[in-house]
């Protein structure tokens, strides 16, 4: 499964910086939580403003980009410039 490079590639963080999603241009992601730099990782696909995640352990999740922020699993993540 390939996903073209899109505007959402890069680092997304909660306001406190505790949760960090790095969306890589190759369709993979790395999620850090606090001091755990590789808490979760897997693949993702963006369709329009929607993102689907498939963790390497089999867990799935999704979210939506709304007004420049990522809403995912009850969290709001902002792009890190």
PEQUIKA-V611607 format. One record per backbone hydrogen bond with DSSP energy under -0.5 kcal/mol. CO is the residue of the C=O (numbers start at 0). NH is the residue of the N-H. Records with the same first field share a line. If there is no record, write none. Layout:
CO=NH + NH
//
This chain:
5=8
9=22
10=79
11=20
12=77
13=16
17=33
18=13
19=21 + 31
20=11 + 22
21=23 + 29
22=9
23=26
26=43
27=23
28=41
29=21 + 31
30=38 + 39
31=19
32=35
34=36
35=32 + 38
39=30
40=55
41=28
42=53
44=51
46=49
48=64
49=46
50=62
51=44
52=60
53=42
54=57
58=54
60=52
61=72
62=50
63=65 + 70
65=68
67=78
68=65 + 70
69=71 + 76
70=63
71=74
74=71
76=69
77=12
78=80
//
